[in-house]
Amino acid sequence: MSASGPPKDAPISAGDLIESLRFNEAGLIPAVAQDWLDGAVLMVAWMNQEAIERSLASGEVHYWSRSRQELWHKGASSGHIQRLRGIRYDCDADVLLLTIEQSGDVACHTGARSCFFEQAATPTAGGPTAPPPPADICTELMRVIEGRRDHPQADSYTNKLLAGGDNRILKKIGEESAEFVMACKDDIAAEIAGEAADIIFHLQVALAHHGVSWRQVQQVLAERQGAPRRG
């Protein structure tokens, strides 16, 4: 399998898809763009029939600009294109969900990763330093661990592990792995889940200690999906 990512959703013809959708009176349908690895919502825009057709034909997402009244190839000028990895519609067939690979990891026109960065009553300017969008729980946990690494806190267990370096971190991974094995032997689901969570946490501390991001791990897993079995 190539390093470009996991298999896309089962192919569907543009005609069949469009026939299934409910467009509004202006011939438009909202489309939510979601990151292909961590599930983060990056942006929402509008598509018409031509935008859907172009997106499916080219593999790069096109939208319809209501302000300019023209087709919009996302990233054509900025380089932040969106590669389409899947397209689905909701139970009412009036909203699209696009699974996309975002070039440059920037979807917002402000330079933020996601358009959904506002958290307070007063709007901000966004940009590269804007808060990241909510993502899956493992990604969120890694953010906390990296935050402890970059901004240590007194009495933090994570910081104690990091201060101990590989000797302390790897010892804990070994201990937690043994406890996971024993939980599996006892066949108690709650204990298995708890020990698995402990392993993931300590693995992420080791990754943070060595400067390896969780996204790198996700990319490796994605690339291996559907790959030939190893002997």
N, CA, C and O of each residue as an XYZ file, in Angstrom:
924
protein
N       0.831     -1.195      0.000
C       0.000      0.000      0.000
C       0.867      1.246      0.000
O       1.921      1.267      0.636
N       0.446      2.269     -0.694
C       1.237      3.490     -0.765
C       1.135      4.265      0.528
O       0.268      4.004      1.361
N       2.052      5.245      0.687
C       2.087      6.053      1.912
C       1.093      7.183      1.874
O       1.112      8.042      2.755
N       0.225      7.214      0.883
C      -0.710      8.330      0.760
C      -1.885      8.221      1.710
O      -2.653      9.174      1.841
N      -2.049      7.073      2.386
C      -3.095      6.967      3.379
C      -3.965      5.749      3.163
O      -3.707      4.944      2.268
N      -4.997      5.610      3.982
C      -5.856      4.446      3.933
C      -6.760      4.470      2.719
O      -6.897      5.506      2.069
N      -7.380      3.337      2.404
C      -8.294      3.323      1.277
C      -9.419      4.326      1.469
O      -9.864      4.556      2.594
N      -9.876      4.919      0.386
C     -10.995      5.846      0.458
C     -12.282      5.051      0.634
O     -12.300      3.827      0.499
N     -13.378      5.787      0.943
C     -14.676      5.143      0.988
C     -14.976      4.506     -0.366
O     -14.396      4.884     -1.384
N     -15.875      3.549     -0.365
C     -16.247      2.894     -1.614
C     -16.652      3.953     -2.640
O     -17.425      4.856     -2.319
N     -16.141      3.854     -3.864
C     -16.426      4.875     -4.863
C     -17.903      4.960     -5.191
O     -18.611      3.953     -5.207
N     -18.355      6.173     -5.451
C     -19.734      6.414     -5.831
C     -19.717      7.414     -6.970
O     -18.918      8.350     -6.965
N     -20.575      7.226     -7.930
C     -20.601      8.163     -9.050
C     -21.209      9.470     -8.593
O     -22.072      9.502     -7.716
N     -20.741     10.557     -9.206
C     -21.270     11.878     -8.858
C     -22.769     11.934     -9.099
O     -23.514     12.526     -8.319
N     -23.206     11.304    -10.200
C     -24.632     11.328    -10.517
C     -25.475     10.644     -9.464
O     -26.515     11.163     -9.060
N     -25.025      9.466     -9.011
C     -25.771      8.734     -7.988
C     -25.810      9.505     -6.676
O     -26.838      9.552     -6.001
N     -24.678     10.110     -6.323
C     -24.634     10.879     -5.082
C     -25.559     12.085     -5.150
O     -26.362     12.312     -4.245
N     -25.444     12.850     -6.216
C     -26.254     14.064     -6.362
C     -27.741     13.729     -6.363
O     -28.561     14.466     -5.814
N     -28.070     12.609     -6.985
C     -29.473     12.192     -7.047
C     -30.027     11.897     -5.656
O     -31.228     12.025     -5.420
N     -29.149     11.504     -4.742
C     -29.573     11.136     -3.386
C     -29.701     12.330     -2.447
O     -30.304     12.209     -1.380
N     -29.147     13.476     -2.822
C     -29.059     14.621     -1.910
C     -30.243     15.563     -2.007
O     -30.947     15.612     -3.015
N     -30.442     16.315     -0.923
C     -31.487     17.350     -0.874
C     -30.797     18.709     -0.801
O     -30.331     19.111      0.265
N     -30.730     19.407     -1.914
C     -30.137     20.735     -1.965
C     -31.173     21.769     -1.531
O     -32.377     21.527     -1.624
N     -30.696     22.935     -1.052
C     -31.639     23.989     -0.671
C     -32.169     24.705     -1.911
O     -31.870     24.323     -3.042
N     -32.951     25.738     -1.677
C     -33.584     26.436     -2.794
C     -32.585     27.111     -3.723
O     -32.906     27.422     -4.870
N     -31.364     27.336     -3.220
C     -30.309     27.941     -4.052
C     -29.459     26.873     -4.732
O     -28.473     27.196     -5.395
N     -29.831     25.609     -4.574
C     -29.058     24.536     -5.189
C     -27.785     24.218     -4.443
O     -26.834     23.700     -5.030
N     -27.749     24.524     -3.144
C     -26.539     24.328     -2.334
C     -26.792     23.338     -1.200
O     -27.932     23.088     -0.807
N     -25.703     22.787     -0.690
C     -25.756     21.887      0.450
C     -24.519     22.149      1.310
O     -23.418     22.265      0.773
N     -24.679     22.246      2.655
C     -23.510     22.474      3.510
C     -22.631     21.233      3.573
O     -23.119     20.103      3.541
N     -21.306     21.469      3.664
C     -20.339     20.373      3.725
C     -19.385     20.607      4.894
O     -18.758     21.661      4.996
N     -19.287     19.623      5.762
C     -18.386     19.665      6.914
C     -17.106     18.937      6.531
O     -17.151     17.779      6.114
N     -15.965     19.605      6.668
C     -14.666     18.990      6.357
C     -14.035     18.486      7.648
O     -13.825     19.252      8.588
N     -13.735     17.189      7.682
C     -13.221     16.523      8.882
C     -11.853     15.906      8.587
O     -11.662     15.275      7.548
N     -10.905     16.092      9.507
C      -9.569     15.536      9.334
C      -9.619     14.015      9.283
O     -10.327     13.383     10.067
N      -8.869     13.436      8.362
C      -8.897     11.990      8.120
C      -8.225     11.177      9.203
O      -8.457      9.971      9.293
N      -7.386     11.807     10.040
C      -6.676     11.054     11.074
C      -7.302     11.191     12.453
O      -7.578     10.182     13.102
N      -7.531     12.407     12.911
C      -7.996     12.569     14.293
C      -9.469     12.962     14.404
O      -9.978     13.152     15.509
N     -10.162     13.084     13.256
C     -11.591     13.380     13.294
C     -11.935     14.816     13.602
O     -13.115     15.134     13.750
N     -10.951     15.705     13.706
C     -11.229     17.101     14.024
C     -12.024     17.761     12.903
O     -11.763     17.521     11.724
N     -12.999     18.597     13.276
C     -13.754     19.361     12.295
C     -12.932     20.588     11.919
O     -12.583     21.392     12.783
N     -12.625     20.734     10.642
C     -11.737     21.797     10.190
C     -12.486     23.016      9.649
O     -12.055     24.149      9.864
N     -13.587     22.800      8.961
C     -14.323     23.931      8.396
C     -15.675     23.458      7.887
O     -15.936     22.260      7.775
N     -16.530     24.434      7.581
C     -17.823     24.178      6.955
C     -17.969     25.137      5.790
O     -17.709     26.332      5.931
N     -18.378     24.631      4.653
C     -18.587     25.484      3.479
C     -19.768     24.918      2.693
O     -20.426     23.971      3.124
N     -20.018     25.516      1.538
C     -21.149     25.089      0.714
C     -20.671     24.435     -0.570
O     -19.612     24.773     -1.101
N     -21.462     23.498     -1.059
C     -21.178     22.860     -2.340
C     -22.449     22.875     -3.190
O     -23.562     22.809     -2.668
N     -22.265     22.961     -4.490
C     -23.367     22.736     -5.414
C     -23.052     21.478     -6.216
O     -22.074     20.788     -5.932
N     -23.862     21.185     -7.198
C     -23.640     19.958     -7.955
C     -22.282     19.958     -8.646
O     -21.586     18.943     -8.651
N     -21.906     21.088     -9.227
C     -20.626     21.151     -9.937
C     -19.461     20.955     -8.968
O     -18.490     20.277     -9.301
N     -19.549     21.541     -7.775
C     -18.474     21.387     -6.792
C     -18.302     19.919     -6.407
O     -17.180     19.437     -6.253
N     -19.409     19.223     -6.256
C     -19.341     17.795     -5.925
C     -18.714     17.019     -7.069
O     -17.854     16.165     -6.853
N     -19.146     17.315     -8.281
C     -18.610     16.626     -9.456
C     -17.106     16.858     -9.596
O     -16.350     15.918     -9.840
N     -16.678     18.105     -9.441
C     -15.250     18.431     -9.558
C     -14.445     17.750     -8.457
O     -13.346     17.252     -8.702
N     -14.991     17.730     -7.254
C     -14.282     17.121     -6.126
C     -14.078     15.630     -6.348
O     -12.989     15.105     -6.116
N     -15.115     14.957     -6.794
C     -15.017     13.523     -7.021
C     -14.109     13.205     -8.206
O     -13.374     12.218     -8.183
N     -14.161     14.036     -9.233
C     -13.359     13.777    -10.431
C     -11.875     14.039    -10.200
O     -11.024     13.306    -10.704
N     -11.566     15.088     -9.436
C     -10.167     15.495     -9.255
C      -9.525     14.917     -8.002
O      -8.302     14.802     -7.927
N     -10.348     14.550     -7.014
C      -9.809     14.087     -5.737
C      -9.417     15.227     -4.822
O      -8.917     14.997     -3.721
N      -9.639     16.468     -5.269
C      -9.372     17.656     -4.448
C     -10.671     18.427     -4.272
O     -11.439     18.589     -5.221
N     -10.914     18.902     -3.052
C     -12.219     19.467     -2.726
C     -12.433     20.831     -3.372
O     -11.564     21.703     -3.341
N     -13.602     20.983     -3.950
C     -14.078     22.251     -4.502
C     -15.343     22.646     -3.746
O     -16.158     21.794     -3.392
N     -15.497     23.926     -3.504
C     -16.699     24.439     -2.849
C     -17.342     25.491     -3.746
O     -16.813     25.854     -4.796
N     -18.509     25.969     -3.291
C     -19.164     27.077     -3.972
C     -19.118     28.297     -3.069
O     -19.578     28.244     -1.928
N     -18.569     29.391     -3.567
C     -18.484     30.633     -2.799
C     -19.772     31.428     -2.977
O     -20.087     31.866     -4.084
N     -20.502     31.610     -1.909
C     -21.749     32.388     -1.998
C     -21.470     33.869     -2.180
O     -22.241     34.568     -2.838
N     -20.374     34.360     -1.601
C     -20.063     35.789     -1.721
C     -19.584     36.148     -3.119
O     -19.923     37.210     -3.641
N     -18.794     35.262     -3.726
C     -18.269     35.541     -5.067
C     -19.116     34.927     -6.169
O     -18.951     35.239     -7.348
N     -20.027     34.047     -5.763
C     -20.887     33.364     -6.729
C     -20.072     32.634     -7.794
O     -20.305     32.768     -8.995
N     -19.103     31.853     -7.302
C     -18.283     31.086     -8.229
C     -17.734     29.846     -7.543
O     -17.706     29.746     -6.317
N     -17.294     28.895     -8.381
C     -16.684     27.681     -7.862
C     -15.343     28.024     -7.212
O     -14.621     28.902     -7.684
N     -15.022     27.326     -6.130
C     -13.834     27.636     -5.335
C     -13.039     26.357     -5.111
O     -13.486     25.460     -4.397
N     -11.861     26.275     -5.720
C     -10.956     25.145     -5.520
C     -10.153     25.432     -4.257
O      -9.243     26.261     -4.274
N     -10.477     24.767     -3.188
C      -9.837     25.026     -1.901
C      -8.315     24.863     -2.010
O      -7.820     23.811     -2.415
N      -7.583     25.926     -1.639
C      -6.133     25.875     -1.620
C      -5.468     26.182     -2.949
O      -4.244     26.101     -3.055
N      -6.242     26.531     -3.961
C      -5.653     26.793     -5.274
C      -4.637     27.924     -5.228
O      -3.632     27.880     -5.936
N      -4.884     28.934     -4.405
C      -3.950     30.062     -4.300
C      -3.013     29.926     -3.111
O      -1.854     30.330     -3.198
N      -3.485     29.366     -2.003
C      -2.670     29.263     -0.781
C      -1.805     28.008     -0.749
O      -0.822     27.946     -0.010
N      -2.165     27.019     -1.541
C      -1.466     25.732     -1.484
C      -2.056     24.785     -0.460
O      -1.626     23.635     -0.368
N      -3.044     25.244      0.320
C      -3.655     24.422      1.360
C      -4.834     23.628      0.790
O      -5.975     23.793      1.221
N      -4.545     22.780     -0.169
C      -5.591     21.997     -0.796
C      -6.095     20.919      0.151
O      -5.425     20.548      1.114
N      -7.283     20.429     -0.143
C      -7.870     19.350      0.634
C      -8.047     18.134     -0.270
O      -8.804     18.173     -1.240
N      -7.343     17.059      0.059
C      -7.487     15.822     -0.703
C      -8.672     15.038     -0.136
O      -8.746     14.768      1.063
N      -9.573     14.688     -1.011
C     -10.799     14.018     -0.597
C     -10.552     12.535     -0.375
O     -10.095     11.832     -1.276
N     -10.857     12.057      0.837
C     -10.666     10.648      1.155
C     -11.993      9.935      1.370
O     -12.036      8.705      1.389
N     -13.043     10.667      1.528
C     -14.357     10.042      1.692
C     -15.439     11.097      1.691
O     -15.198     12.244      2.068
N     -16.625     10.717      1.271
C     -17.759     11.643      1.287
C     -19.011     10.872      1.672
O     -19.317      9.822      1.107
N     -19.720     11.414      2.641
C     -20.956     10.793      3.120
C     -22.006     11.882      3.318
O     -21.688     13.071      3.361
N     -23.252     11.459      3.437
C     -24.300     12.428      3.738
C     -25.098     11.928      4.934
O     -25.084     10.740      5.258
N     -25.799     12.863      5.586
C     -26.500     12.523      6.814
C     -27.840     11.847      6.520
O     -28.209     11.645      5.364
N     -28.563     11.502      7.597
C     -29.805     10.741      7.467
C     -30.892     11.504      6.735
O     -31.802     10.896      6.171
N     -30.811     12.844      6.735
C     -31.780     13.657      6.003
C     -31.304     14.019      4.603
O     -32.025     14.661      3.838
N     -30.083     13.603      4.273
C     -29.489     13.837      2.943
C     -29.358     15.319      2.620
O     -29.380     15.707      1.452
N     -29.221     16.160      3.668
C     -29.096     17.591      3.396
C     -27.814     18.200      3.967
O     -27.675     19.423      4.004
N     -26.878     17.360      4.410
C     -25.566     17.807      4.869
C     -24.539     16.765      4.430
O     -24.785     15.562      4.518
N     -23.377     17.244      3.954
C     -22.298     16.356      3.552
C     -21.202     16.331      4.611
O     -20.951     17.333      5.280
N     -20.558     15.187      4.758
C     -19.377     15.047      5.604
C     -18.222     14.624      4.703
O     -18.235     13.537      4.125
N     -17.219     15.501      4.591
C     -16.050     15.220      3.769
C     -14.893     14.789      4.672
O     -14.510     15.521      5.584
N     -14.346     13.621      4.421
C     -13.134     13.199      5.119
C     -11.966     13.636      4.252
O     -11.827     13.196      3.111
N     -11.120     14.513      4.806
C     -10.099     15.131      3.961
C      -8.704     15.077      4.595
O      -8.546     15.001      5.813
N      -7.712     15.120      3.720
C      -6.321     15.284      4.132
C      -5.947     16.723      3.809
O      -5.877     17.104      2.641
N      -5.707     17.520      4.842
C      -5.463     18.948      4.671
C      -3.989     19.246      4.455
O      -3.164     19.007      5.337
N      -3.663     19.764      3.289
C      -2.278     20.149      2.992
C      -1.862     21.300      3.888
O      -2.608     22.262      4.070
N      -0.649     21.192      4.454
C      -0.140     22.261      5.308
C      -0.791     22.325      6.658
O      -0.418     23.161      7.481
N      -1.785     21.440      6.920
C      -2.494     21.412      8.203
C      -3.128     22.760      8.529
O      -3.255     23.122      9.698
N      -3.526     23.506      7.490
C      -4.186     24.810      7.674
C      -5.442     24.836      6.823
O      -5.365     24.808      5.594
N      -6.605     24.890      7.474
C      -7.866     24.940      6.737
C      -8.495     26.322      6.765
O      -9.221     26.685      5.840
N      -8.229     27.105      7.816
C      -8.870     28.416      7.993
C      -8.120     29.516      7.252
O      -6.893     29.485      7.155
N      -8.865     30.488      6.732
C      -8.232     31.599      6.007
C      -7.368     32.465      6.921
O      -6.547     33.247      6.440
N      -7.551     32.329      8.260
C      -6.734     33.108      9.195
C      -5.356     32.481      9.401
O      -4.468     33.097      9.990
N      -5.187     31.259      8.915
C      -3.939     30.537      9.145
C      -4.040     29.520     10.264
O      -3.067     28.833     10.575
N      -5.229     29.421     10.878
C      -5.448     28.420     11.926
C      -5.679     27.052     11.297
O      -6.061     26.938     10.133
N      -5.440     26.035     12.086
C      -5.675     24.685     11.574
C      -7.150     24.483     11.237
O      -7.485     23.909     10.200
N      -8.030     24.961     12.126
C      -9.468     24.801     11.956
C     -10.148     26.154     12.093
O      -9.634     27.051     12.760
N     -11.296     26.294     11.463
C     -12.080     27.524     11.629
C     -12.742     27.578     13.004
O     -13.227     28.631     13.417
N     -12.765     26.457     13.708
C     -13.460     26.389     14.992
C     -12.474     26.530     16.144
O     -12.120     25.555     16.807
N     -12.036     27.780     16.367
C     -11.062     28.035     17.429
C     -11.579     28.978     18.505
O     -10.945     29.121     19.551
N     -12.713     29.622     18.271
C     -13.221     30.582     19.251
C     -13.811     29.864     20.471
O     -14.568     28.902     20.336
N     -13.447     30.353     21.667
C     -13.939     29.748     22.899
C     -14.511     30.773     23.872
O     -15.112     30.396     24.878
N     -14.336     32.050     23.592
C     -14.793     33.099     24.506
C     -15.747     34.046     23.786
O     -15.947     33.945     22.575
N     -16.331     34.966     24.547
C     -17.321     35.884     23.970
C     -16.688     36.874     22.999
O     -17.338     37.320     22.053
N     -15.421     37.219     23.229
C     -14.741     38.177     22.370
C     -13.989     37.455     21.270
O     -13.088     36.669     21.562
N     -14.334     37.701     20.004
C     -13.643     37.027     18.894
C     -12.166     37.374     18.850
O     -11.756     38.466     19.246
N     -11.371     36.425     18.361
C      -9.938     36.627     18.219
C      -9.574     36.650     16.736
O     -10.439     36.531     15.868
N      -8.302     36.802     16.467
C      -7.850     36.875     15.077
C      -7.499     35.502     14.510
O      -7.176     35.381     13.328
N      -7.562     34.473     15.344
C      -7.211     33.136     14.858
C      -5.726     33.021     14.596
O      -4.913     33.400     15.440
N      -5.361     32.498     13.426
C      -3.958     32.379     13.062
C      -3.315     31.103     13.575
O      -3.976     30.281     14.209
N      -2.022     30.935     13.301
C      -1.307     29.694     13.651
C      -1.320     29.364     15.136
O      -1.198     28.196     15.505
N      -1.465     30.372     16.001
C      -1.445     30.117     17.445
C      -2.837     29.888     18.026
O      -2.982     29.757     19.241
N      -3.849     29.841     17.186
C      -5.217     29.613     17.668
C      -5.322     28.236     18.314
O      -4.603     27.316     17.922
N      -6.203     28.079     19.296
C      -6.374     26.758     19.929
C      -6.763     25.712     18.887
O      -7.518     26.008     17.962
N      -6.255     24.504     19.034
C      -6.609     23.447     18.082
C      -8.054     23.009     18.272
O      -8.616     23.200     19.350
N      -8.660     22.430     17.254
C     -10.041     21.956     17.387
C     -10.111     20.696     18.230
O      -9.119     19.976     18.341
N     -11.268     20.414     18.830
C     -11.420     19.154     19.557
C     -11.146     17.969     18.631
O     -11.470     18.004     17.444
N     -10.541     16.919     19.198
C     -10.209     15.742     18.395
C     -10.480     14.497     19.225
O     -11.090     14.584     20.290
N     -10.034     13.341     18.750
C     -10.242     12.102     19.496
C      -9.494     12.156     20.825
O      -8.570     12.952     20.993
N      -9.896     11.314     21.758
C      -9.392     11.403     23.129
C      -7.892     11.147     23.229
O      -7.230     11.731     24.087
N      -7.340     10.287     22.369
C      -5.896     10.033     22.425
C      -5.122     11.280     21.975
O      -4.074     11.599     22.536
N      -5.635     11.973     20.975
C      -4.998     13.216     20.544
C      -5.074     14.262     21.646
O      -4.104     14.979     21.896
N      -6.225     14.350     22.305
C      -6.389     15.319     23.397
C      -5.436     14.993     24.547
O      -4.832     15.896     25.127
N      -5.300     13.708     24.876
C      -4.385     13.308     25.948
C      -2.950     13.684     25.600
O      -2.213     14.173     26.457
N      -2.552     13.462     24.361
C      -1.191     13.798     23.946
C      -0.946     15.299     24.070
O       0.154     15.722     24.426
N      -1.960     16.100     23.779
C      -1.814     17.554     23.921
C      -1.528     17.930     25.370
O      -0.712     18.811     25.637
N      -2.198     17.265     26.299
C      -1.963     17.540     27.717
C      -0.538     17.154     28.098
O       0.151     17.904     28.790
N      -0.099     15.981     27.643
C       1.247     15.511     27.965
C       2.298     16.460     27.392
O       3.250     16.824     28.081
N       2.125     16.858     26.137
C       3.073     17.799     25.530
C       3.041     19.154     26.236
O       4.060     19.839     26.330
N       1.853     19.532     26.736
C       1.758     20.764     27.507
C       2.549     20.686     28.799
O       3.196     21.656     29.194
N       2.501     19.534     29.461
C       3.291     19.337     30.685
C       4.788     19.357     30.361
O       5.587     19.905     31.121
N       5.159     18.757     29.232
C       6.572     18.747     28.829
C       7.080     20.165     28.586
O       8.175     20.528     29.016
N       6.272     20.955     27.892
C       6.706     22.306     27.521
C       6.524     23.311     28.643
O       7.230     24.319     28.696
N       5.580     23.045     29.546
C       5.303     23.952     30.669
C       5.137     23.114     31.936
O       4.013     22.890     32.388
N       6.239     22.653     32.508
C       6.183     21.759     33.673
C       5.370     22.338     34.826
O       5.351     23.547     35.059
N       4.697     21.430     35.543
C       3.923     21.816     36.709
C       4.400     21.013     37.917
O       4.698     19.822     37.824
N       4.462     21.700     39.040
C       4.890     21.036     40.275
C       3.921     19.919     40.631
O       2.711     20.051     40.447
N       4.462     18.816     41.144
C       3.672     17.668     41.596
C       2.933     16.957     40.461
O       2.024     16.169     40.719
N       3.309     17.224     39.218
C       2.686     16.532     38.087
C       3.341     15.169     37.890
O       4.563     15.074     37.772
N       2.528     14.115     37.854
C       3.060     12.768     37.625
C       3.743     12.690     36.263
O       4.787     12.055     36.115
N       3.148     13.335     35.284
C       3.743     13.346     33.941
C       5.128     13.972     33.971
O       6.058     13.458     33.349
N       5.270     15.066     34.683
C       6.573     15.731     34.760
C       7.591     14.902     35.531
O       8.784     14.947     35.230
N       7.135     14.152     36.514
C       8.054     13.268     37.235
C       8.577     12.172     36.299
O       9.754     11.814     36.339
N       7.684     11.652     35.462
C       8.113     10.649     34.489
C       9.120     11.249     33.509
O      10.170     10.664     33.244
N       8.787     12.417     32.978
C       9.663     13.059     31.999
C      11.016     13.397     32.606
O      12.049     13.271     31.948
N      11.008     13.825     33.862
C      12.266     14.168     34.524
C      13.135     12.932     34.719
O      14.362     13.026     34.749
N      12.493     11.772     34.852
C      13.246     10.535     35.030
C      13.809      9.976     33.738
O      14.616      9.046     33.761
N      13.391     10.536     32.608
C      13.920     10.110     31.315
C      13.527      8.681     30.955
O      12.583      8.118     31.509
N      14.265      8.120     30.026
C      13.938      6.782     29.526
C      13.907      5.734     30.637
O      13.038      4.862     30.641
N      14.848      5.814     31.580
C      14.899      4.789     32.627
C      13.564      4.673     33.361
O      13.057      3.572     33.575
N      13.007      5.809     33.738
C      11.752      5.783     34.498
C      10.557      5.493     33.595
O       9.672      4.717     33.958
N      10.533      6.113     32.426
C       9.388      5.953     31.516
C       9.292      4.518     31.006
O       8.221      3.912     31.034
N      10.410      3.982     30.544
C      10.380      2.644     29.962
C      10.116      1.573     31.023
O       9.497      0.549     30.733
N      10.582      1.808     32.236
C      10.283      0.884     33.330
C       8.777      0.805     33.557
O       8.227     -0.277     33.766
N       8.111      1.968     33.512
C       6.660      1.999     33.701
C       5.943      1.307     32.549
O       4.948      0.616     32.763
N       6.440      1.489     31.334
C       5.810      0.818     30.187
C       5.907     -0.697     30.358
O       4.953     -1.422     30.076
N       7.068     -1.170     30.824
C       7.229     -2.599     31.070
C       6.266     -3.105     32.130
O       5.656     -4.163     31.969
N       6.127     -2.343     33.224
C       5.229     -2.739     34.310
C       3.776     -2.772     33.838
O       3.040     -3.721     34.108
N       3.383     -1.721     33.132
C       1.990     -1.640     32.673
C       1.693     -2.726     31.645
O       0.582     -3.255     31.608
N       2.671     -3.062     30.813
C       2.478     -4.125     29.818
C       2.248     -5.468     30.507
O       1.393     -6.250     30.093
N       3.022     -5.726     31.564
C       2.850     -6.977     32.314
C       1.467     -7.029     32.964
O       0.824     -8.078     32.982
N       1.011     -5.886     33.499
C      -0.305     -5.833     34.128
C      -1.411     -6.024     33.088
O      -2.449     -6.618     33.381
N      -1.186     -5.522     31.884
C      -2.159     -5.711     30.810
C      -2.264     -7.193     30.441
O      -3.359     -7.716     30.236
N      -1.121     -7.852     30.361
C      -1.106     -9.281     30.043
C      -1.889    -10.068     31.099
O      -2.680    -10.950     30.766
N      -1.660     -9.739     32.379
C      -2.351    -10.448     33.450
C      -3.856    -10.164     33.424
O      -4.660    -11.053     33.707
N      -4.234     -8.938     33.088
C      -5.662     -8.612     32.993
C      -6.317     -9.416     31.876
O      -7.453     -9.867     32.015
N      -5.603     -9.594     30.775
C      -6.129    -10.408     29.673
C      -6.271    -11.863     30.104
O      -7.242    -12.533     29.752
N      -5.297    -12.342     30.868
C      -5.365    -13.723     31.352
C      -6.571    -13.924     32.269
O      -7.199    -14.983     32.258
N      -6.892    -12.886     33.072
C      -8.038    -12.964     33.975
C      -9.361    -12.755     33.244
O     -10.429    -13.077     33.765
N      -9.275    -12.204     32.013
C     -10.448    -12.014     31.150
C     -11.525    -11.153     31.813
O     -12.711    -11.478     31.776
N     -11.082    -10.042     32.424
C     -12.025     -9.096     33.029
C     -11.985     -7.818     32.190
O     -10.990     -7.094     32.198
N     -13.053     -7.553     31.479
C     -13.069     -6.476     30.481
C     -12.674     -5.127     31.058
O     -11.867     -4.420     30.456
N     -13.218     -4.754     32.205
C     -12.933     -3.446     32.786
C     -11.448     -3.311     33.120
O     -10.858     -2.251     32.909
N     -10.842     -4.381     33.640
C      -9.419     -4.332     33.987
C      -8.551     -4.292     32.726
O      -7.527     -3.610     32.692
N      -8.963     -5.018     31.706
C      -8.223     -4.985     30.439
C      -8.229     -3.573     29.868
O      -7.195     -3.068     29.431
N      -9.410     -2.934     29.873
C      -9.523     -1.571     29.344
C      -8.670     -0.602     30.162
O      -8.004      0.271     29.605
N      -8.695     -0.760     31.476
C      -7.922      0.138     32.337
C      -6.428     -0.008     32.127
O      -5.707      0.987     32.054
N      -5.961     -1.241     32.030
C      -4.526     -1.454     31.813
C      -4.101     -0.998     30.417
O      -2.995     -0.487     30.238
N      -4.986     -1.187     29.423
C      -4.679     -0.705     28.075
C      -4.542      0.815     28.081
O      -3.654      1.363     27.429
N      -5.425      1.499     28.821
C      -5.352      2.956     28.923
C      -4.033      3.381     29.574
O      -3.425      4.365     29.154
N      -3.590      2.648     30.590
C      -2.322      2.959     31.252
C      -1.149      2.823     30.281
O      -0.230      3.642     30.286
N      -1.190      1.781     29.448
C      -0.111      1.602     28.466
C      -0.082      2.762     27.478
O       0.981      3.305     27.175
N      -1.259      3.137     26.979
C      -1.318      4.231     26.006
C      -0.771      5.515     26.613
O      -0.009      6.233     25.966
N      -1.157      5.809     27.856
C      -0.655      7.026     28.505
C       0.863      7.013     28.591
O       1.514      7.991     28.224
N       1.430      5.915     29.071
C       2.887      5.872     29.240
C       3.614      5.824     27.900
O       4.720      6.353     27.784
N       3.021      5.204     26.893
C       3.594      5.252     25.546
C       3.650      6.697     25.042
O       4.635      7.118     24.436
N       2.579      7.444     25.301
C       2.544      8.834     24.843
C       3.568      9.687     25.588
O       4.143     10.606     25.005
N       3.802      9.396     26.853
C       4.851     10.117     27.583
C       6.207      9.838     26.933
O       7.021     10.748     26.772
N       6.445      8.592     26.565
C       7.706      8.243     25.897
C       7.824      8.963     24.552
O       8.897      9.451     24.198
N       6.721      9.027     23.808
C       6.730      9.739     22.523
C       7.064     11.214     22.735
O       7.897     11.779     22.027
N       6.405     11.830     23.717
C       6.654     13.245     23.999
C       8.104     13.475     24.412
O       8.716     14.472     24.028
N       8.644     12.556     25.192
C      10.032     12.668     25.643
C      11.001     12.654     24.459
O      12.037     13.319     24.484
N      10.650     11.889     23.425
C      11.527     11.769     22.258
C      11.109     12.693     21.110
O      11.682     12.633     20.022
N      10.111     13.546     21.356
C       9.708     14.502     20.331
C       8.971     13.898     19.154
O       8.995     14.448     18.052
N       8.320     12.775     19.379
C       7.528     12.128     18.330
C       6.060     12.448     18.582
O       5.555     12.206     19.678
N       5.376     12.985     17.589
C       3.987     13.386     17.778
C       3.045     12.191     17.665
O       3.374     11.180     17.044
N       1.884     12.323     18.268
C       0.865     11.274     18.155
C       0.385     11.159     16.717
O       0.032     10.071     16.264
N       0.370     12.268     16.003
C      -0.061     12.250     14.605
C       0.867     11.381     13.750
O       0.414     10.733     12.806
N       2.144     11.366     14.075
C       3.062     10.493     13.347
C       2.661      9.029     13.522
O       2.725      8.241     12.578
N       2.254      8.679     14.726
C       1.811      7.313     14.993
C       0.532      7.021     14.207
O       0.392      5.954     13.608
N      -0.395      7.976     14.215
C      -1.643      7.800     13.472
C      -1.370      7.608     11.979
O      -2.020      6.794     11.323
N      -0.411      8.360     11.450
C      -0.084      8.238     10.034
C       0.474      6.859      9.709
O       0.141      6.277      8.677
N       1.319      6.340     10.586
C       1.876      4.996     10.371
C       0.747      3.965     10.387
O       0.711      3.075      9.537
N      -0.166      4.078     11.339
C      -1.288      3.146     11.407
C      -2.148      3.230     10.153
O      -2.591      2.210      9.625
N      -2.382      4.457      9.679
C      -3.191      4.650      8.479
C      -2.522      4.033      7.263
O      -3.179      3.416      6.425
N      -1.206      4.206      7.176
C      -0.477      3.659      6.032
C      -0.471      2.132      6.041
O      -0.411      1.498      4.987
N      -0.534      1.553      7.225
C      -0.515      0.090      7.335
C      -1.886     -0.532      7.091
O      -1.997     -1.735      6.853
N      -2.920      0.289      7.151
C      -4.271     -0.241      6.950
C      -4.406     -0.790      5.530
O      -4.219     -0.068      4.551
N      -4.725     -2.050      5.440
C      -4.878     -2.664      4.127
C      -3.581     -3.091      3.486
O      -3.589     -3.616      2.372
N      -2.449     -2.877      4.170
C      -1.163     -3.286      3.611
C      -1.039     -4.806      3.623
O      -1.727     -5.469      4.399
N      -0.174     -5.371      2.779
C       0.015     -6.825      2.763
C       0.428     -7.336      4.142
O       1.176     -6.671      4.858
N      -0.049     -8.485      4.497
C       0.276     -9.065      5.807
C       1.753     -9.443      5.857
O       2.338     -9.924      4.887
N       2.322     -9.204      7.023
C       3.718     -9.595      7.222
C       3.788    -11.031      7.711
O       2.939    -11.487      8.478
N       4.821    -11.740      7.249
C       4.940    -13.139      7.631
C       5.386    -13.317      9.071
O       5.531    -14.447      9.538
